[in-house]
Amino acid sequence: MRLDDLSAGRLDGLPSRGQIAAMILGPESHRHSFTGWQHYRTTRDQFIPPPRLTIRQYKLLPADRRSDYDVYRRLTNVNLPVQETPMLEGVTRLIDRRLQGNTLRRNSPTMPGVMVSGWGNHGKTATVCSVAAAFEDQWLDFHHHLNPESISGTSDLHAPVVYVQTPVTATPKSLCESILNFFGPERWKFTLPQLIQLVADCLRDHGVKVLIIDDINRLRMHRADDQDVLDLIRALMSFNVTLILTGVNIPGTGLLREAHFSRRDRQWLLPPLETTRVHGLEVTQIERRFELVELDRFSYTTPSQIQAFVKHLRGVEAHLRLLKAKKGMLTNGSMPEYLMNRAGGVIGLLGRLLEEGAQEAMATGKENITESLLDEIIIGRGIPAEEAGPAPAAGPAESDDDKKVTRKSRRARNTVFDDRGPRVDPEAPAEAAS
């Protein structure tokens, strides 16, 4: 890189201002639509950080190109790449193994699925989408980007992967509409059986192999509609697709074993595993059709765990663009322990802390991430995952057992306005009082 090139504003790897603006103002990757998912799949690994510059090289740039470089640096620092971690590796292997096995399965009435559980900011959605996108790349390349099950004379979209979110007010109809809207928003004026048949036809005609349903923890088993949605999910498993459900604390929601909430015990009660049956069917059928995997946080106890965490920090450090950053900015000294304590090992909180720290370093001119700089960054860790319990937002309707709650647990009656008769003066003579 020659100095005269820098003074002339020629910097290899730095896009023009219009290209940088296009990256910022370009179409958002809404994965719950076919166009958005394809944009995410084809561009997820295409972001290239700007070249590294020293302070001297930076000052040689013209003012307008210096501004462009700063914008590009900010764009880089707030878009950290998804890295392979020990936690993600186990989830990736399970999903990839299940997808590869199900696509080769023949004459199976039900495709086994995967549930990915974890607490907030553990990277569940990013991990599942990354694995599914890689699977779609392989599937399309293997079949030359053609649907091997297409019907002659048709031109349906080929969508091996469908990503939807569980509706906030989930009903079987709203879930069906979410799946259908992935291929194009329309107003579906059909009955529920017609919508289910239409979903089955769409999944078959578009060659869908993977159906991702995110935020499954929105389902609560004390609501009748949510129980019907769970029945619909069971039905979707027979449509020759692999279901991947992601959500926060899935075991605590009662999805694996249909739990009910008891007002007397103030907790969710699970039925017996072996003896309880509903209409002749075991209540554990969801457990046996899905394999649950927990996406955990970083640990910092054993040498291998410390090495994995430092390796992750090294990858983040290589991606950040700060003018005064030195090698080992995030990995030397007590910085790894500091970052572990600040983020609690949660990968999402760690990324947010470093992203905001990089922005603060640029805004203050320090151009380097230090512990003192990060002390000024506030991130909310919330309640630790070990202490968070499945507290329902609103309890279900009372059962017969709940109505037998003792009177002691009920609120006492207000007696302020009770009439206790005329007031008697204690100093008055007895005959006057009488």
C-alpha positions in Angstrom: 0.0 0.0 0.0 1.7 3.2 -1.2 1.4 6.5 0.6 0.6 8.4 -2.6 -2.3 6.0 -3.2 -3.6 6.8 0.3 -3.3 10.6 -0.2 -5.1 10.2 -3.5 -7.9 8.3 -1.8 -7.1 5.0 -3.5 -7.5 2.2 -0.8 -7.7 -1.4 -1.9 -10.7 -3.1 -0.3 -12.6 0.1 0.6 -15.9 0.3 -1.4 -17.2 3.6 -2.7 -19.6 5.8 -0.7 -22.5 4.5 -2.8 -21.6 0.9 -2.2 -21.3 1.5 1.6 -24.6 3.2 1.6 -26.1 0.3 -0.3 -24.8 -2.1 2.4 -26.4 0.0 5.1 -29.7 0.9 3.4 -30.1 -2.4 1.5 -33.1 -4.7 1.9 -33.4 -6.2 5.4 -33.0 -9.9 5.7 -36.4 -10.9 7.1 -36.0 -14.7 7.3 -39.7 -15.4 7.6 -40.2 -14.8 3.9 -38.8 -16.7 0.9 -37.1 -13.6 -0.4 -35.6 -12.7 2.9 -34.4 -16.2 3.7 -32.7 -16.5 0.3 -31.0 -13.1 0.9 -29.8 -14.3 4.2 -28.6 -17.7 2.8 -26.7 -16.2 -0.1 -25.1 -13.2 1.8 -24.4 -14.6 5.3 -20.7 -15.2 4.6 -20.0 -12.4 2.1 -19.3 -9.5 4.4 -15.6 -8.4 4.1 -14.1 -6.1 6.7 -12.1 -3.1 5.5 -8.3 -3.2 5.5 -6.4 -2.4 8.6 -4.8 1.1 8.7 -2.4 2.6 11.1 -3.0 6.1 12.5 -0.5 7.6 10.1 -2.1 5.9 7.1 -5.6 6.9 8.3 -4.5 10.6 8.5 -3.2 10.5 4.9 -6.7 9.7 3.6 -8.7 12.6 2.2 -11.5 13.8 4.6 -14.3 12.3 2.5 -12.6 8.9 2.3 -11.7 9.0 5.9 -15.4 9.5 6.7 -16.3 6.5 4.4 -13.7 4.4 6.2 -15.1 5.3 9.6 -18.6 4.3 8.5 -17.3 1.0 7.1 -15.5 0.3 10.4 -18.7 1.0 12.4 -20.6 -1.4 10.1 -17.9 -4.0 10.7 -17.7 -3.6 14.5 -21.4 -4.1 15.0 -21.8 -7.1 12.8 -19.6 -9.8 14.5 -19.4 -13.1 12.6 -20.9 -16.4 13.9 -18.0 -18.5 15.1 -17.8 -22.2 15.9 -17.9 -22.8 19.7 -18.0 -26.0 21.7 -21.7 -25.3 22.5 -22.6 -24.7 18.8 -20.6 -27.7 17.7 -22.8 -30.1 19.5 -26.0 -28.5 18.3 -24.6 -28.4 14.7 -23.7 -32.0 14.7 -27.2 -33.1 16.0 -29.1 -31.0 13.5 -26.9 -32.0 10.6 -27.2 -35.6 11.5 -30.9 -35.4 11.8 -31.3 -33.6 8.5 -29.0 -35.9 6.6 -30.8 -39.0 8.0 -34.4 -37.7 7.4 -33.7 -36.8 3.7 -32.6 -40.4 3.1 -35.5 -41.9 5.0 -38.1 -43.7 2.9 -41.6 -44.9 3.8 -41.5 -43.3 7.3 -44.8 -42.0 8.6 -43.2 -39.5 10.9 -39.9 -37.6 10.6 -38.2 -37.2 14.0 -37.4 -33.5 14.8 -35.1 -31.4 17.0 -35.8 -29.0 19.8 -33.1 -26.4 20.5 -33.5 -24.9 23.9 -31.5 -22.2 25.8 -31.7 -19.0 27.6 -31.8 -15.5 26.0 -28.8 -14.4 23.9 -27.4 -17.9 23.7 -27.4 -17.8 19.9 -30.2 -20.4 19.3 -31.7 -18.8 16.2 -28.4 -17.8 14.7 -27.1 -21.4 15.1 -30.1 -23.1 13.7 -30.4 -20.8 10.7 -26.7 -21.1 9.9 -26.9 -24.9 9.9 -30.1 -25.0 7.9 -28.6 -22.5 5.3 -25.6 -24.7 4.9 -27.8 -27.7 4.4 -29.8 -25.9 1.8 -26.6 -25.0 0.0 -25.6 -28.6 -0.2 -29.0 -29.8 -1.2 -29.3 -27.3 -4.0 -25.8 -28.1 -5.3 -26.5 -31.8 -5.2 -29.7 -31.4 -7.3 -28.3 -28.6 -9.5 -30.7 -26.1 -8.0 -33.8 -28.1 -9.2 -36.5 -29.6 -7.2 -36.2 -33.3 -7.6 -39.8 -33.8 -6.6 -41.3 -31.1 -8.9 -44.3 -31.8 -11.0 -43.8 -31.5 -14.7 -45.2 -28.3 -16.2 -45.1 -26.4 -12.9 -42.9 -23.5 -11.8 -43.2 -23.6 -8.1 -40.5 -21.9 -5.9 -37.9 -24.4 -4.7 -37.6 -23.8 -1.0 -35.8 -26.6 0.9 -35.9 -24.6 4.1 -38.8 -22.6 5.6 -38.4 -20.3 8.6 -41.4 -19.0 10.6 -42.0 -17.6 14.0 -44.6 -18.8 16.4 -47.4 -16.2 16.4 -47.8 -14.1 19.5 -51.4 -15.2 19.8 -50.9 -18.7 18.5 -53.8 -20.7 17.0 -53.7 -23.5 14.4 -55.0 -21.1 11.8 -52.4 -18.4 12.6 -49.6 -20.9 12.4 -50.8 -22.2 9.1 -51.0 -18.7 7.8 -47.5 -18.0 8.9 -46.2 -21.0 7.0 -48.2 -20.0 3.9 -47.1 -16.3 4.1 -43.5 -17.5 3.8 -44.1 -18.0 0.1 -46.1 -14.7 -0.3 -48.5 -12.7 1.8 -52.1 -13.3 1.0 -55.5 -13.2 2.7 -56.4 -16.8 3.4 -60.2 -17.2 3.7 -60.3 -20.9 4.4 -61.5 -23.2 7.1 -58.9 -24.9 9.3 -59.0 -28.3 7.5 -58.6 -26.4 4.2 -55.6 -24.4 5.5 -53.9 -27.6 6.8 -54.4 -29.3 3.4 -53.0 -26.2 1.7 -49.9 -26.2 4.0 -49.4 -29.9 3.1 -49.6 -29.1 -0.6 -47.2 -26.1 -0.3 -44.6 -28.1 1.6 -44.7 -30.8 -1.0 -44.9 -28.6 -4.1 -42.1 -26.3 -3.0 -39.8 -29.2 -2.0 -39.5 -28.2 1.6 -37.2 -30.5 3.7 -36.8 -28.4 6.8 -39.4 -26.4 8.7 -38.0 -24.1 11.4 -40.5 -22.8 14.0 -38.8 -20.2 16.2 -40.0 -18.8 19.6 -41.9 -22.0 20.4 -41.7 -21.0 24.0 -44.7 -18.7 23.3 -46.9 -21.7 23.6 -48.4 -22.3 27.1 -50.2 -25.6 27.8 -52.9 -24.1 29.9 -54.4 -22.4 26.8 -56.6 -24.5 24.6 -55.5 -22.8 21.4 -51.9 -23.5 22.3 -52.7 -27.2 22.9 -54.3 -27.3 19.4 -51.1 -25.7 17.9 -49.1 -28.5 19.5 -51.4 -31.0 17.9 -50.9 -29.3 14.6 -47.1 -29.5 15.0 -47.5 -33.2 15.6 -49.4 -33.4 12.3 -46.7 -31.5 10.4 -44.2 -34.2 11.3 -46.0 -36.5 8.9 -45.6 -34.2 6.0 -42.2 -35.5 5.0 -40.4 -32.5 6.6 -37.9 -32.2 9.5 -39.2 -29.9 12.2 -36.7 -27.8 14.2 -38.2 -26.0 17.1 -36.3 -23.3 19.0 -37.2 -21.5 22.2 -36.3 -20.3 25.6 -36.3 -22.9 28.4 -38.4 -25.4 26.5 -38.4 -28.0 29.3 -40.0 -25.4 31.6 -42.9 -24.6 29.2 -44.5 -28.1 29.4 -44.1 -28.8 25.7 -42.2 -32.1 26.2 -44.8 -33.5 28.7 -48.2 -31.8 28.8 -48.1 -30.1 32.2 -50.9 -28.3 34.0 -50.6 -25.5 36.5 -51.9 -26.0 40.0 -52.9 -22.9 42.0 -52.6 -24.8 45.2 -48.9 -25.8 44.6 -48.2 -22.7 42.6 -46.2 -24.6 40.0 -46.5 -26.7 36.8 -47.2 -30.3 37.5 -46.1 -33.0 35.1 -48.1 -36.2 34.8 -46.5 -39.6 35.5 -44.2 -40.6 32.7 -45.2 -44.3 32.3 -48.8 -44.7 33.7 -50.7 -41.6 32.7 -52.5 -41.9 29.4 -54.8 -39.5 27.5 -57.3 -41.1 25.1 -55.1 -44.2 25.0 -52.1 -42.2 23.9 -49.0 -41.6 26.0 -48.5 -38.0 26.9 -44.8 -38.3 26.1 -45.3 -38.6 22.4 -43.7 -35.1 21.9 -40.7 -36.2 23.9 -40.2 -39.3 21.8 -40.6 -37.5 18.5 -38.2 -34.7 19.2 -34.6 -34.8 20.5 -33.9 -31.9 22.8 -30.5 -30.2 22.9 -29.6 -27.4 25.2 -27.5 -24.5 24.0 -25.4 -23.5 27.0 -23.1 -20.6 27.8 -19.3 -20.5 27.9 -17.6 -22.0 30.9 -14.2 -20.9 32.3 -13.1 -23.7 34.6 -11.0 -26.3 32.9 -8.1 -25.6 30.6 -10.0 -26.7 27.5 -12.9 -24.4 28.4 -10.6 -21.4 28.9 -8.8 -22.2 25.6 -12.2 -22.3 23.8 -13.2 -18.9 25.2 -9.9 -17.3 24.4 -10.1 -18.7 20.9 -13.5 -17.1 20.5 -12.1 -13.7 21.7 -9.3 -14.1 19.3 -11.8 -14.4 16.4 -13.7 -11.3 17.5 -10.4 -9.4 17.9 -9.5 -10.3 14.3 -12.8 -8.9 13.1 -12.8 -5.6 14.9 -11.3 -2.5 13.2 -9.8 0.0 15.7 -6.8 2.2 14.8 -4.8 1.6 18.0 -5.8 -2.0 18.6 -2.8 -4.3 19.3 -2.6 -8.0 19.1 -3.9 -9.6 22.2 -6.3 -6.7 22.9 -9.0 -9.1 24.1 -6.8 -12.1 25.1 -3.9 -10.9 27.1 -3.6 -10.3 30.8 -6.8 -10.3 32.8 -9.1 -9.3 29.9 -10.5 -12.8 29.3 -11.5 -13.1 33.0 -13.0 -9.6 32.9 -15.1 -10.4 29.8 -16.2 -13.7 31.3 -17.4 -12.0 34.5 -19.1 -9.1 32.7 -21.1 -11.3 30.2 -21.4 -14.4 32.4 -20.3 -16.6 29.5 -23.4 -15.7 27.4 -22.3 -15.3 23.8 -24.9 -12.7 22.9 -24.1 -10.4 25.9 -20.4 -10.8 25.2 -21.0 -9.7 21.6 -23.1 -6.7 22.6 -20.5 -5.6 25.2 -17.7 -5.7 22.6 -19.8 -4.1 19.9 -20.7 -1.1 22.1 -17.1 -1.0 23.4 -15.8 -0.7 19.9 -18.3 2.1 19.1 -17.3 3.9 22.3 -13.6 3.5 21.5 -14.2 5.2 18.1 -16.4 8.0 19.5 -13.8 8.9 22.2 -10.8 8.6 20.0 -9.2 5.9 22.2 -9.4 3.4 19.3 -8.7 0.5 21.7 -10.8 -1.7 24.0 -9.6 -1.7 27.6 -11.2 -2.8 30.9 -11.6 0.8 32.0 -13.4 1.7 28.8 -15.8 -1.3 29.1 -16.5 -0.3 32.7 -18.6 2.5 31.2 -20.7 0.1 29.1 -23.8 -1.1 30.8 -25.4 -4.4 29.7 -28.2 -6.1 31.5 -27.5 -9.7 32.5 -30.8 -10.2 34.2 -31.5 -13.3 36.3 -28.9 -16.1 35.9 -30.3 -19.0 34.0 -29.7 -21.4 37.0 -32.0 -19.3 39.1 -34.7 -18.5 36.5 -37.8 -20.6 36.8 -40.8 -21.2 34.6 -43.1 -18.6 36.1 -46.4 -18.3 34.1 -47.6 -14.9 33.1 -51.2 -15.8 33.9 -52.5 -19.0 35.4 -55.1 -21.2 33.7 -58.7 -21.6 34.8 -59.2 -23.2 38.2 -59.8 -26.9 38.4 -61.9 -28.8 41.0 -58.8 -29.3 43.2 -57.9 -25.7 43.1 -61.3 -24.7 44.5 -60.5 -26.5 47.7 -57.9 -23.9 48.8 -58.2 -23.1 52.5 -59.6 -19.9 53.8 -56.3 -18.9 55.3 -54.8 -18.3 51.8 -57.7 -15.9 50.9 -57.6 -12.2 51.5 -59.3 -11.1 54.7 -62.5 -9.1 54.5 -62.2 -5.3 55.0 -64.0 -4.3 58.2 -63.3 -0.6 58.3 -66.9 0.4 57.5 -68.6 -2.1 59.8 -71.2 -0.7 62.2 -70.1 -1.6 65.7 -72.9 0.4 67.5 -72.6 3.7 69.5 -69.3 4.7 70.9 -69.1 4.4 74.7 -67.0 6.9 76.7 -64.8 4.9 79.2 -64.8 7.8 81.7 -68.6 8.2 81.8 -70.6 6.9 84.9 -72.0 3.5 84.6 -75.6 4.6 84.8 -75.0 7.2 82.1 -73.5 4.6 79.9 -76.4 2.3 80.5 
